[in-house]
Amino acid sequence: MGALLKLVQPINTVPANESACRVLNNRMTDRLSTVNNAVRTLRAMGYRVLAQTLFPVRGGRPEVLIARNGQVSIGPLLDRSRGRQWITEAGKKRGLCEFQGVTVTWEEH
């Protein structure tokens, strides 16, 4: 005795382009990967990461805020980065540089 299977196509099918994830799309996952890699490296270099922003107001790259303290020199970061600059925001001097595809910022003391 054999079984007879009949394949039935569902009536309410959703086209593939409508079911694609709109939050974790390629752009978002690329940014997450870039930030995670940079943060891992920064932590391995001894920096404390305070904040991460995937879509910052300033610039197009993700942004990572690190803490400055007297025990860890900013020199190794600057040696491995490019585009360093210092700006004043809200009366505070802030450093910025591009590092592994992200903008790293810190407050100068």
C-alpha distances in whole Angstrom, upper triangle without the diagonal:
4,7,10,13,16,20,23,26,28,31,34,34,37,38,39,43,43,41,43,45,48,50,49,49,50,54,53,52,54,57,55,55,59,60,58,59,63,63,62,64,67,66,66,70,71,71,70,67,68,66,64,63,61,62,66,69,71,69,66,65,64,66,67,70,71,74,77,79,82,80,77,79,78,79,76,74,76,76,73,73,74,76,77,80,81,82,83,81,82,85,83,83,79,78,75,74,71,69,65,64,65,69,70,73,75,78,82,84
4,7,10,13,16,19,23,25,28,31,30,34,35,35,39,39,37,39,41,45,46,45,45,47,50,50,48,51,54,52,52,55,57,55,56,60,60,59,61,64,63,64,67,68,68,67,65,65,63,61,60,57,59,63,65,67,66,62,62,60,63,64,67,68,71,74,76,79,77,75,76,75,76,73,71,73,73,69,69,71,72,74,76,78,78,80,78,79,82,80,80,76,75,72,70,67,65,62,61,62,66,67,70,72,75,79,81
4,6,10,13,16,19,21,24,27,27,30,32,32,36,36,34,36,38,41,43,42,42,44,47,47,45,48,51,49,49,53,54,52,54,57,57,56,59,62,61,61,65,66,66,64,62,63,60,58,57,54,56,60,62,64,63,59,59,57,60,61,64,65,68,71,73,76,75,72,74,72,73,70,68,71,71,67,67,68,70,71,73,75,75,77,75,76,79,77,77,73,72,69,68,65,63,59,58,59,63,64,67,69,72,76,78
4,7,10,13,16,19,22,24,24,28,29,30,34,34,32,34,36,40,42,41,41,42,46,46,44,47,50,49,48,52,53,52,53,57,57,56,59,61,61,61,65,66,65,64,62,62,60,57,56,53,55,58,61,63,61,58,57,56,59,60,63,65,68,71,73,76,75,72,74,72,73,70,68,70,70,67,66,67,69,71,72,74,74,76,73,75,78,76,76,72,71,68,67,64,62,59,57,58,62,63,66,69,72,75,78
4,6,10,13,15,18,21,21,24,25,26,30,30,28,30,33,36,38,37,37,39,42,42,41,43,46,45,45,48,50,48,50,53,54,53,56,58,58,58,61,63,62,61,58,59,56,53,53,50,51,55,57,59,58,54,54,52,56,56,60,61,64,68,70,73,71,69,70,68,70,67,64,67,67,63,63,64,65,67,69,70,70,72,70,71,74,72,72,69,68,65,63,60,58,55,54,55,58,60,62,65,68,72,74
4,6,10,13,15,18,18,21,23,24,28,27,26,29,31,34,37,36,36,37,41,41,40,42,45,44,44,48,49,48,50,53,53,53,56,58,58,58,61,63,62,61,58,58,55,53,52,49,49,53,55,58,56,53,52,51,55,56,59,61,64,67,70,73,71,69,70,68,69,67,64,66,67,63,62,63,64,66,68,69,69,71,68,70,73,71,71,68,67,64,62,59,58,54,53,54,57,59,62,64,67,71,74
4,7,10,13,15,15,18,19,20,24,24,22,25,28,31,33,33,32,34,37,37,36,39,41,41,41,44,46,45,46,49,50,50,52,54,54,55,58,59,59,57,54,55,52,49,48,45,46,50,52,54,52,49,49,48,51,52,55,57,61,64,66,70,68,65,67,65,66,63,61,63,63,59,59,59,60,62,64,66,66,67,65,66,69,68,68,64,63,60,59,56,54,51,49,50,54,56,58,61,64,67,70
4,6,9,12,12,15,17,19,22,22,21,23,26,29,32,31,31,33,36,36,36,38,41,40,41,44,45,44,46,49,50,50,52,54,54,55,58,59,58,57,54,54,51,48,47,44,44,48,50,52,51,48,48,47,50,51,54,57,60,63,66,69,68,65,66,64,66,63,60,62,63,59,58,59,60,62,63,65,64,66,63,65,68,66,66,63,62,59,58,55,54,51,49,50,53,55,57,60,63,66,69
4,6,9,8,12,13,15,18,18,17,20,23,26,29,29,28,30,33,33,33,35,38,37,38,41,43,42,44,47,47,47,50,52,52,53,56,57,56,55,51,52,49,46,44,41,41,45,47,49,48,44,45,44,47,49,52,54,57,61,63,67,66,63,64,62,63,61,58,60,60,57,55,56,57,59,60,62,61,63,60,62,65,63,63,60,59,56,55,52,51,48,46,47,50,52,54,57,60,64,66
4,6,6,10,12,14,17,16,15,19,21,24,26,27,27,29,32,32,32,34,37,36,37,40,41,41,43,46,46,46,49,51,51,52,55,56,54,53,50,49,46,44,42,39,39,43,45,47,46,43,43,42,45,47,50,52,55,59,62,65,64,61,62,60,62,59,57,58,59,56,54,55,55,57,59,60,59,60,58,59,63,61,61,58,58,55,54,51,50,47,45,46,48,50,53,55,58,62,64
4,6,9,12,15,17,16,16,19,22,24,27,28,27,30,33,33,33,36,38,37,38,41,42,42,44,47,47,48,51,52,52,54,56,57,56,54,51,50,47,44,42,40,40,43,44,47,46,43,44,43,46,48,51,53,56,60,63,66,65,63,64,61,63,61,58,59,61,57,56,56,56,58,59,60,59,61,58,59,62,61,62,59,58,55,54,52,51,48,46,46,49,51,53,56,59,62,65
4,7,10,13,15,13,13,16,19,21,23,25,24,27,29,29,30,33,34,34,36,38,39,39,42,44,44,45,48,49,49,51,54,54,53,51,47,47,44,41,39,36,36,40,41,44,43,40,40,40,43,44,47,50,53,56,59,63,62,60,61,58,60,58,55,56,58,54,53,53,53,55,56,57,56,57,54,55,59,58,58,55,55,52,51,48,48,45,43,43,46,48,50,53,55,59,62
4,6,9,12,10,10,14,16,18,21,22,22,24,27,27,27,30,32,31,33,36,37,37,39,41,42,42,45,46,47,48,51,52,50,49,45,45,42,39,37,34,34,38,39,42,41,37,38,37,40,42,45,48,51,54,57,61,60,57,58,56,57,55,52,54,55,51,50,50,50,52,53,55,54,55,53,54,57,56,56,53,52,49,49,46,45,42,40,41,43,45,48,50,53,57,60
4,6,8,7,7,10,13,15,18,19,18,21,23,23,24,26,28,28,30,32,33,34,36,38,38,39,42,43,44,46,48,49,47,46,42,42,39,36,33,30,30,34,35,38,37,34,34,34,37,39,42,45,48,51,54,57,57,54,55,52,54,52,49,50,51,48,46,47,47,48,50,51,50,51,49,50,54,52,53,49,49,46,45,42,42,39,37,37,40,42,44,47,50,53,56
4,6,6,7,9,13,14,18,18,17,19,21,22,23,25,27,27,29,31,32,33,35,37,38,39,41,43,43,45,47,48,47,45,42,42,38,35,33,30,29,33,34,37,35,32,33,32,36,38,41,44,47,51,54,57,56,53,54,51,53,51,47,49,50,46,45,45,45,47,48,50,49,50,48,50,53,52,52,48,48,45,44,41,40,38,35,36,38,41,43,46,49,52,56
4,5,5,6,10,12,16,16,14,16,19,19,20,22,24,24,25,28,29,30,31,34,35,35,38,39,40,41,44,45,43,42,39,39,36,33,31,27,27,31,33,35,33,30,30,30,33,35,38,41,45,48,51,54,53,50,51,48,50,47,44,46,47,43,41,42,42,44,45,47,47,48,46,48,51,50,49,46,45,42,41,38,37,34,32,33,35,38,40,44,47,50,53
4,6,5,9,10,14,14,12,14,16,17,18,20,22,23,24,26,28,28,30,32,33,34,36,38,39,40,42,44,42,41,37,37,34,31,28,25,24,28,29,32,30,27,27,27,31,33,36,39,43,46,49,52,52,49,49,46,48,46,42,44,45,41,39,39,39,41,43,44,44,45,43,45,48,47,47,43,43,39,38,35,35,32,30,30,33,36,38,41,44,47,51
4,6,8,9,13,14,13,15,17,18,19,21,23,23,25,27,28,29,31,33,34,35,37,38,39,41,43,44,42,41,37,37,34,30,28,25,24,28,29,32,30,27,28,28,31,33,36,39,43,46,49,52,52,49,50,47,49,47,43,45,46,42,41,41,40,42,43,45,44,45,43,44,48,47,47,43,43,40,39,36,36,34,31,31,34,36,38,41,44,47,51
4,6,9,12,12,12,15,17,17,17,20,22,22,23,26,27,27,29,31,32,33,36,37,37,39,41,42,41,39,36,36,32,29,27,24,24,28,30,32,31,28,28,27,30,32,35,38,41,45,47,51,50,48,48,46,47,45,42,44,45,41,40,40,40,42,43,45,44,45,43,44,48,46,46,43,42,39,39,36,35,33,30,31,33,35,38,41,43,47,50
4,6,9,9,8,11,13,13,14,16,18,18,20,22,23,24,26,28,29,30,32,34,34,36,38,39,37,36,33,33,30,26,24,21,21,25,27,29,28,24,25,24,27,29,32,35,38,42,45,48,47,44,45,42,44,42,39,40,41,38,36,37,37,39,40,41,41,42,40,42,45,44,43,40,39,36,35,32,32,29,27,27,30,32,34,37,40,44,47
4,6,6,6,9,11,11,11,14,16,15,17,20,21,21,23,25,26,27,29,31,31,33,35,36,34,33,29,29,26,23,21,18,18,22,24,27,25,22,22,21,24,26,29,32,35,38,41,45,44,41,42,39,41,39,36,38,39,36,34,35,35,36,37,39,38,40,37,39,42,40,40,37,36,33,33,30,29,27,24,25,27,29,31,34,37,41,44
4,6,6,9,10,9,11,14,15,15,17,19,20,21,23,25,25,27,29,30,31,33,35,36,33,32,28,28,24,21,19,16,16,19,21,24,23,20,20,19,22,24,27,30,33,37,40,43,43,40,41,38,40,38,35,36,38,35,33,33,33,34,35,36,36,37,34,36,39,38,38,35,34,31,31,28,28,26,23,23,25,27,29,32,35,38,41
4,6,9,9,7,9,12,12,12,15,17,17,18,20,22,22,24,26,27,27,30,32,32,30,28,25,24,21,18,16,13,13,17,19,22,21,18,18,16,19,21,24,27,30,33,36,40,40,37,38,35,37,35,32,34,35,32,30,31,31,32,33,34,33,34,32,33,36,35,35,32,31,28,28,26,25,24,21,20,23,25,26,29,32,35,38
4,7,8,6,6,9,10,10,12,14,15,15,18,20,20,21,24,25,25,27,29,30,28,27,23,24,20,17,16,12,14,17,20,22,21,18,17,16,19,20,23,26,29,32,35,39,38,35,36,34,35,33,30,32,33,30,28,29,30,31,32,34,33,35,33,34,37,35,35,32,31,28,27,25,24,21,19,19,22,24,26,29,32,35,38
4,6,5,6,9,10,11,12,14,16,16,18,20,21,23,25,26,27,29,30,32,30,29,25,26,22,19,17,13,14,18,20,22,20,17,17,16,19,21,25,27,31,34,37,40,40,37,37,34,36,34,31,32,33,30,28,29,29,31,32,34,33,35,33,35,38,36,36,32,31,28,27,24,24,21,19,19,22,24,26,30,33,36,39
4,5,5,6,9,10,10,12,14,15,16,18,20,21,23,24,26,27,29,30,29,28,25,26,22,19,17,13,14,18,20,22,19,16,15,15,18,20,24,27,30,33,36,39,38,35,35,33,34,32,28,30,31,27,26,26,27,29,30,32,32,34,33,35,38,36,35,31,30,27,25,22,21,18,16,17,20,23,25,29,32,35,38
4,6,5,6,9,10,11,12,14,16,17,18,20,22,23,24,26,27,29,27,26,23,23,20,16,14,10,11,14,17,18,16,12,12,12,15,18,21,24,28,30,34,37,36,33,33,30,31,30,26,27,29,25,23,23,24,26,27,29,29,31,29,32,34,33,32,28,27,23,22,19,19,17,14,14,17,20,22,26,29,32,35
4,5,5,6,9,10,11,12,14,15,16,18,20,21,22,24,26,27,25,24,20,21,17,14,12,8,9,13,16,17,16,13,12,11,14,16,19,22,26,29,32,35,35,31,32,29,31,29,26,27,29,25,23,24,24,26,27,28,28,30,28,30,33,31,31,27,26,23,22,19,19,17,14,14,16,19,21,24,27,31,34
4,5,5,6,9,10,10,12,14,15,16,18,20,21,22,24,26,24,23,20,21,18,15,14,10,12,16,19,20,19,15,14,12,15,16,20,22,26,29,32,35,34,31,31,29,30,28,25,27,28,24,23,24,25,26,28,30,30,32,30,33,35,33,32,28,27,24,23,20,18,16,14,14,17,19,22,25,28,32,35
4,5,5,6,9,10,11,12,14,16,17,18,20,21,23,25,23,23,20,21,18,15,14,10,12,15,18,19,17,13,11,10,14,15,19,21,25,28,31,33,33,29,30,27,28,26,23,24,25,21,20,21,22,24,26,28,28,30,29,32,34,32,31,27,25,22,20,17,16,13,11,12,15,17,21,24,27,30,33
4,5,5,6,8,10,11,12,14,16,16,18,20,21,23,21,20,17,18,15,11,10,6,9,12,15,15,14,11,8,7,10,12,16,18,22,24,28,31,30,27,27,24,26,24,20,22,23,20,18,19,20,21,23,24,25,27,26,28,30,28,27,23,22,19,17,14,14,11,9,9,12,14,17,20,24,27,30
4,5,5,6,9,10,10,12,14,15,16,18,20,21,19,18,15,16,13,10,10,7,10,13,17,18,16,14,11,9,11,12,15,17,21,24,27,30,29,26,27,24,26,24,21,23,24,21,20,21,22,23,25,26,26,28,27,29,31,29,28,24,23,20,19,16,15,13,11,11,14,15,18,20,24,27,30
4,6,5,6,9,10,11,12,14,15,17,18,20,19,19,16,18,16,12,13,10,14,16,20,20,18,15,13,11,13,13,17,18,22,24,27,30,29,25,26,24,25,22,20,22,23,19,18,20,22,23,25,27,28,30,29,31,33,30,29,25,24,21,19,16,14,11,10,11,14,16,19,21,25,28,31
4,6,5,6,9,10,11,12,14,16,17,19,17,18,15,17,15,11,12,9,12,14,18,17,15,13,10,8,10,11,15,16,20,22,25,28,27,23,23,21,22,20,17,18,19,16,15,16,18,19,21,23,24,27,26,29,31,28,26,22,20,17,15,12,10,7,7,7,11,12,16,19,22,25,28
4,5,5,6,9,10,10,12,14,15,17,15,14,11,13,11,8,9,8,11,12,16,16,15,13,9,7,8,8,11,13,16,19,22,25,24,21,21,19,21,19,15,18,19,16,15,17,18,18,20,22,23,25,24,26,28,25,24,20,18,15,14,12,10,8,8,7,10,10,13,16,20,22,25
4,6,5,6,9,10,11,12,14,15,14,14,11,13,12,9,11,10,14,16,19,19,18,17,13,10,11,10,13,14,17,20,22,25,24,21,22,20,22,19,16,19,20,17,17,19,21,21,23,24,26,27,26,29,30,27,26,22,21,18,17,15,12,10,11,10,13,13,16,18,21,24,27
4,6,5,6,9,10,11,13,15,14,15,13,16,14,12,14,13,16,18,21,21,19,17,14,12,13,11,14,15,18,20,22,25,23,20,21,19,20,17,15,17,18,14,14,17,19,20,22,24,26,28,28,30,31,28,27,23,21,18,16,14,10,8,9,10,13,13,16,18,22,24,27
4,5,5,6,9,10,11,13,11,12,10,13,12,10,12,12,15,16,19,18,17,16,12,10,10,9,11,12,15,17,19,22,21,17,17,15,17,14,11,14,15,12,11,14,16,16,19,20,22,24,24,27,28,25,23,19,17,14,12,10,7,6,8,7,10,9,13,15,19,21,24
4,5,5,6,8,10,11,9,9,7,10,10,9,12,12,16,16,20,19,18,18,14,11,10,8,10,9,13,15,17,20,19,16,17,15,17,15,12,15,17,14,14,17,18,18,20,21,22,24,24,26,27,24,22,19,17,15,14,13,10,9,11,9,11,10,12,14,17,20,22
4,6,5,6,9,10,10,10,10,13,13,12,15,15,19,20,23,23,22,21,17,15,14,11,13,12,15,17,19,21,19,16,17,16,18,15,13,17,17,15,15,19,21,20,23,24,26,28,27,29,30,27,25,22,20,18,17,15,12,11,13,12,14,13,16,17,20,22,25
4,5,5,6,9,9,11,11,14,15,14,17,17,20,20,24,23,22,21,17,15,14,12,14,12,15,16,18,20,18,14,15,14,15,12,10,13,14,11,12,16,18,18,21,22,24,27,27,29,30,26,24,21,18,17,15,13,10,9,12,12,14,12,15,16,19,21,23
4,5,5,7,6,8,8,11,12,12,15,16,19,19,22,21,20,20,16,14,13,10,10,9,11,12,14,16,15,11,12,11,12,10,8,12,13,11,11,15,17,16,18,19,21,23,23,26,26,23,21,18,15,14,13,12,9,10,13,11,12,9,12,12,16,17,20
4,5,5,5,6,7,11,13,13,16,18,21,21,24,23,23,23,19,17,15,12,12,9,11,13,14,16,14,11,13,13,15,12,11,15,16,14,15,19,21,19,22,22,24,26,25,27,28,24,23,20,18,17,16,16,13,13,16,14,15,12,14,14,17,19,20
4,5,7,10,11,15,16,16,20,21,24,24,27,26,26,25,21,19,18,15,15,13,14,15,16,17,15,12,13,13,15,12,11,15,15,13,15,19,22,21,23,24,26,28,28,30,31,27,25,22,20,19,18,17,14,14,17,16,17,15,17,17,20,21,23
4,6,9,11,15,17,17,20,21,24,24,27,25,25,25,21,19,17,14,14,12,13,13,13,14,12,9,10,10,11,8,8,12,12,11,13,17,19,18,20,21,24,26,26,29,29,25,23,20,17,17,15,16,13,13,17,16,16,13,15,15,18,18,20
4,7,10,13,15,17,20,22,25,24,27,26,26,26,22,20,18,14,14,10,10,10,10,12,9,7,9,10,12,10,10,14,15,14,16,19,21,19,21,21,24,25,25,27,27,23,22,19,17,18,17,18,15,16,19,17,17,14,15,14,16,17,18
4,6,9,12,13,17,19,22,21,23,22,22,23,20,17,15,11,10,6,7,8,9,11,10,7,9,9,12,10,9,13,14,14,14,18,19,17,19,19,21,22,22,24,24,20,19,16,14,14,14,15,13,15,17,15,14,11,12,10,13,14,16
4,6,9,12,15,18,21,20,22,22,22,23,20,17,14,10,9,6,6,8,9,12,11,10,12,12,15,14,13,16,18,17,17,20,21,19,20,20,21,22,21,22,23,19,19,16,15,15,16,17,15,17,18,16,15,12,12,10,13,15,16
4,6,8,11,14,17,16,19,19,19,20,17,14,11,7,6,4,6,10,12,15,15,13,15,13,17,16,13,16,18,17,17,19,20,18,19,19,20,21,20,21,22,19,18,15,14,14,15,15,14,15,16,13,13,10,10,10,12,15,17
4,7,10,14,16,15,17,17,19,20,17,14,11,8,5,5,6,10,13,16,17,15,17,15,19,19,16,18,21,20,19,21,21,19,20,19,19,19,18,19,20,17,17,14,15,15,16,17,16,17,18,14,14,11,10,9,11,15,16
4,7,10,12,11,14,15,16,17,14,11,8,6,5,7,9,13,16,20,20,18,19,17,21,20,17,19,22,20,19,21,20,19,19,19,19,19,17,18,20,17,18,15,15,14,15,16,15,16,16,12,12,10,10,10,13,16,18
4,7,9,9,13,13,14,14,11,8,6,5,6,9,12,16,19,22,22,20,21,18,21,20,17,19,22,19,18,19,19,19,19,19,19,20,18,20,22,20,19,16,16,14,15,14,13,14,13,10,10,9,10,12,15,18,21
4,6,6,9,10,11,11,9,6,5,6,9,12,15,18,22,25,25,23,23,21,23,23,19,20,23,21,19,19,19,19,19,19,19,20,18,19,22,20,20,16,16,14,15,14,14,15,13,10,10,10,11,14,16,20,23
4,6,10,11,11,9,8,4,6,9,12,15,18,21,25,28,28,25,26,23,25,24,20,22,24,21,19,20,19,20,21,21,21,22,20,22,25,23,23,19,19,16,16,14,14,14,12,9,10,12,14,17,19,23,26
4,7,9,9,7,7,6,8,11,13,17,20,23,26,30,30,28,28,25,27,26,22,23,26,23,20,20,19,20,20,21,20,21,19,21,24,23,22,19,19,16,16,15,16,16,13,11,11,13,14,18,20,23,27
4,5,7,7,7,6,6,10,11,15,18,21,24,28,29,26,26,23,25,25,21,21,24,22,19,19,17,18,17,18,16,18,15,17,20,19,19,16,16,13,14,14,15,16,13,11,10,12,12,15,17,20,23
4,6,8,10,10,10,13,14,18,20,22,26,29,31,28,28,24,27,27,23,23,26,24,21,20,18,18,17,17,15,16,14,16,19,18,18,16,16,14,16,16,18,19,16,13,12,14,13,16,18,21,24
4,7,8,9,9,12,13,16,19,21,25,27,29,26,25,22,24,24,21,20,23,22,18,17,15,15,14,14,12,14,12,15,18,17,16,13,14,11,13,13,16,17,14,12,10,12,11,14,16,19,22
4,6,8,9,12,14,17,21,22,26,29,30,27,26,22,23,24,20,19,22,20,16,15,13,14,14,15,14,16,15,18,21,19,18,15,15,11,12,11,14,15,12,10,8,12,12,16,18,20,24
4,7,9,13,15,19,22,24,28,30,31,28,27,23,25,24,21,20,22,20,17,16,14,16,16,18,18,20,19,22,24,23,21,18,17,14,13,11,14,14,10,9,9,13,14,18,20,23,27
4,6,10,13,16,19,21,25,28,28,25,24,21,22,21,17,18,20,17,14,14,13,14,15,17,17,20,19,22,24,22,21,17,16,12,11,9,10,10,7,5,6,10,12,16,19,21,25
4,7,10,13,17,19,23,26,26,23,23,20,22,21,17,18,20,17,15,15,15,16,17,18,18,20,19,21,24,21,20,17,15,12,12,10,10,10,8,5,6,9,11,14,18,20,24
4,7,10,13,16,19,23,23,20,20,17,19,19,15,16,19,16,14,14,14,14,14,15,15,17,16,18,20,18,17,13,12,10,10,9,10,11,9,6,5,6,7,11,14,17,20
4,6,10,13,16,19,20,17,17,14,17,16,13,14,17,15,13,15,15,14,15,15,16,17,16,19,20,17,16,13,12,10,10,10,10,11,11,7,6,5,6,9,12,15,18
4,7,10,13,17,17,15,15,13,16,16,13,14,18,17,15,16,16,14,15,14,14,15,14,16,17,14,14,10,10,9,11,12,12,14,14,10,8,6,5,6,9,12,15
4,7,10,13,14,11,12,10,14,14,11,13,16,15,14,16,17,15,15,15,16,17,16,18,18,15,14,11,10,10,11,13,12,15,15,12,11,7,6,5,8,11,13
4,7,10,11,10,11,10,14,15,13,15,18,18,17,19,19,17,17,15,16,17,16,17,18,14,13,11,11,12,14,16,15,18,19,16,14,10,9,6,7,9,11
4,7,9,7,8,8,11,13,12,13,16,17,16,18,19,16,16,14,16,16,16,18,17,13,12,11,10,12,14,17,16,19,21,18,15,12,10,6,7,7,8
4,6,6,8,9,12,14,14,15,18,19,19,21,22,19,19,17,19,19,19,20,19,16,15,14,14,16,17,20,19,22,24,21,19,15,14,10,10,9,9
4,6,7,9,12,14,14,16,18,19,20,22,23,20,20,18,20,21,22,23,21,18,16,16,15,18,19,22,21,24,26,24,22,18,16,13,12,11,9
4,6,10,12,13,14,16,17,19,20,23,24,21,22,21,23,24,25,26,24,21,19,18,17,19,20,22,21,23,26,24,22,18,18,15,15,14,13
4,7,9,9,10,12,14,15,16,19,21,18,19,19,21,22,23,25,24,20,18,17,15,17,17,19,17,19,22,20,19,15,15,13,14,13,13
4,5,7,8,10,11,13,14,17,18,15,17,16,19,21,22,24,23,19,17,15,13,15,15,17,16,18,21,19,18,15,14,12,13,12,13
4,6,5,6,9,10,11,13,14,12,13,13,16,18,20,22,21,17,15,13,10,11,11,13,13,16,18,16,14,11,11,10,11,10,12
4,5,5,6,9,10,12,14,12,14,14,18,20,22,25,24,20,17,15,12,13,12,14,13,16,18,17,16,13,14,13,15,13,15
4,5,5,6,9,12,14,13,16,17,20,23,24,27,26,23,20,17,14,14,12,13,11,14,17,16,16,13,14,14,16,16,18
4,5,5,6,9,12,10,13,14,18,20,21,24,24,20,18,15,11,11,9,10,8,11,13,12,12,9,11,11,14,14,17
4,5,5,7,9,7,10,12,16,19,20,24,23,20,16,14,10,10,7,9,9,12,14,13,12,10,11,12,14,14,16
4,6,8,11,10,13,16,19,22,24,27,27,23,20,18,14,13,10,11,10,12,15,15,15,13,15,16,18,17,20
4,7,11,11,14,17,20,23,25,28,28,24,21,18,15,13,10,9,7,9,12,12,13,12,14,16,19,19,21
4,7,7,11,14,17,20,22,25,25,22,19,16,12,10,6,6,5,8,10,10,10,9,12,14,17,17,20
4,6,9,13,16,19,21,24,25,22,19,16,12,9,6,5,7,10,10,11,10,10,13,15,18,18,21
4,6,10,13,16,18,22,22,20,17,14,11,8,5,6,9,12,12,11,9,11,12,14,17,17,20
4,7,10,14,16,19,19,17,13,11,7,6,4,7,10,13,13,12,10,9,10,11,13,13,17
4,7,10,13,16,16,14,10,8,6,5,6,10,13,16,16,14,11,11,10,11,12,12,15
4,7,10,13,12,10,7,6,4,6,9,12,15,19,18,16,13,12,9,10,10,9,12
4,6,10,10,8,6,5,7,8,11,14,17,21,20,17,14,13,10,11,10,10,13
4,7,6,5,4,6,9,11,14,18,20,24,23,20,16,15,12,11,10,10,12
4,5,5,7,7,10,12,16,18,21,24,23,20,16,15,12,12,10,11,13
4,6,8,10,13,15,19,22,24,27,26,23,19,18,15,14,11,13,14
4,7,9,13,16,19,23,25,28,28,24,21,19,15,14,11,11,12
4,6,10,13,17,20,22,25,25,21,18,16,12,10,7,8,9
4,7,10,14,17,19,23,23,20,16,14,11,9,6,5,8
4,7,10,14,16,19,19,16,12,10,7,6,4,6,9
4,7,11,13,16,16,14,10,8,5,5,6,7,10
4,7,10,13,13,10,7,6,4,7,9,10,14
4,6,10,10,8,6,5,7,9,12,13,17
4,7,6,6,5,6,9,12,15,17,20
4,6,5,6,7,10,13,16,18,21
4,6,8,9,13,16,20,21,25
4,7,9,13,16,20,22,25
4,6,10,13,17,19,22
4,6,10,13,16,19
4,7,11,13,16
4,7,10,13
4,6,10
4,7
4
